[in-house]
Amino acid sequence: MDTEAGAEPDTGPDSGVDTGPDSGIAPLRCLSRLCVTGVGAIALAVLVGGWVFGVEVLIRLHPGLAAMAPSTAVCFVLSAIALPLVARKRDGPSRPAALAIAGTVGVAALANLVIVYTGVATGLDAQIMPGVETFEGVAMAPATALCFILAAVALATLALVRRVRARHVAVPTVGLLAALTVLMGYAFDTRSLYEIFLFSAMALHTAVAFVLLFVAILLVHPEIGWVGVLAGRGAGSAMARYMLPIVLFGPFLLCLATLTAVEAQWFDANFRLSVLATAMMAMLGCAVLWGAMRENRSEQRITEALELTRRSLEEKRFLLHEVHHRVKNNLQQITSMIAMERTRTSDPAAVAAFGSMLGRVRALSDVHELFISSGQSATVEMGLFLERLCGSMSESMDLEHRGIALRTEAVPVQVGLDRAILIGLVVNELTTNALKHAFPDGTGGTVLIRLEQGHGGGCLLEVRDDGRGAPGDWLDSPTTTGALIVRSLVAQLRGRIETEADGGTSVRVSLPA
């Protein structure tokens, strides 16, 4: 909930709960509304039908059982009104109203405890309406007052806290366990329950209403705490949902059966304990084995799914390498056709254009060839790539015969395939330009291609020659194809380009991460 109208559930990574559309959260919130409606219905039936119209069976379900006092019914009605106000997500007076109602319930319960333990009256009802003989034997039990205090604290917490966390379910959980204890007492031996002063006047339908109330409070945020574990979509949550009914109802049924055997005097007392212990061990053992079986099945399904995923990844990797292999073959065919066309022309300009085109296509082919041989899924190691690219250029242009050396100094950086292609084309254009302009008339020299780590995770690419160098403004020429290509590629890489002519030409390209 928002911070104005109530509390927000803690659904972060530490909550351990999957709150997706299929996690069962919405039906649990509907169940919370049904439970609080049941609480209101029970309380109104007792208050109106029992105390106003005198239907005795509504006040006490059986002549020998305790009755629900009017103050108890009123507190249940107030709690049933407060909980929907806490659960609302819109702004308005919901939070102050919920706090006021919860405070009223808590104060009434605390006042009843003070009245009972100081001996002023038998209870809150007798204190408010003194002299009414009916209330001398009908009062809010101390356990009822304590449960109302727990409910008031839980409601106030939901209304006040900015974010509901797992620790906030402790109070309603304690209240739920107390109400269940009373129900167990009624199921096993009502007389033994009434012998305990704390529970002596707590009616059966009061305990039922408390169970519904605390369940409703816990289900306001069913993604929190142990309720969230049961509502989750994980294998552990599924196993808990299957095992919890066995663990909860199994001991209850066994103890009830043992009590029946005691009353019927079927077996000796010690033998009854032996049968009970054996039955408990068998039941819990079956629950453990059943949980292990489900866990094994779940693990087997996960293993099969992982194996299927591994095979699918292998197939995709094979298909991807096959695609790059075919692209490489197609580029080699294109290279062969361009080389054939170059041999059929004698125009120097056309021969140079064909040579530039061959270098560009060869750079693309080298990227795909390195990708195929590396075994990586989507990256290329730039140091190896630049060495292979320079070796290919040196061989195709016969640079060793011309006395020109291509050297590389590159750090081992893994680069994505698309980015590696762009960098390779930039290196090809800059190197080709250096070989064309820096060493005229058969002079030799060196072209250095350096790739080093830059600031912020980026890279710095430099192509430097020690020859005569190209004109300083050649990259700004609007008519030079190579300059247009370099500027376009650097723009795609979101980089910056700088030139320097000092004893040669140096072109530096700063590439961001």
Buried (B, 14 or more C-beta within 10 A) or exposed (E): BEEEBBBBBBBEEEBBBBBEEEBBBEEBBEBBBBBBBBBBBBBBBBBEBBBEEEEEEBBBBEEEBBBBBBBBBBBBBBBBBBBBBBBBEEEEEBBEBBBBBBBBBBEBBBBBBEBBEEEEBBBBBBBBEEEEEBBEEBBBBBBBBBBBBBBBBBBBBBBBBEBBBBEBBBBBBBBBEBBBEBBBBBBBEBEEBBEEEBBBBBBBBBBBBBBBBBBBBBBBBBBBBBBBBBBBBBBEBBBBBEBBEBEEEBBBEBBBBBBEBEEEEEBEEEEBEEBBEEBBEEBBEEBEEBBEEBBEEBEEEEEEEEEEEEEEEEEEEEEBBEEBBEBBEEBBEBBEEBBEBBEEEEEEEEBEBBBBBBBBBBBBBBBBBBBBEBEBEEBBBBBBBBBBBBEBBBEBBEBEEBEBBBEBEBEEBEBEBEBBBBBBBBBBBBBBBBBBBBBEEEEEBBBBBBBEEBEEEEBBBBBBBBBBBBEEEBBEEEEBEBBBBBBEBBEEBEBEBEBBBEEBBBBBBBBEE
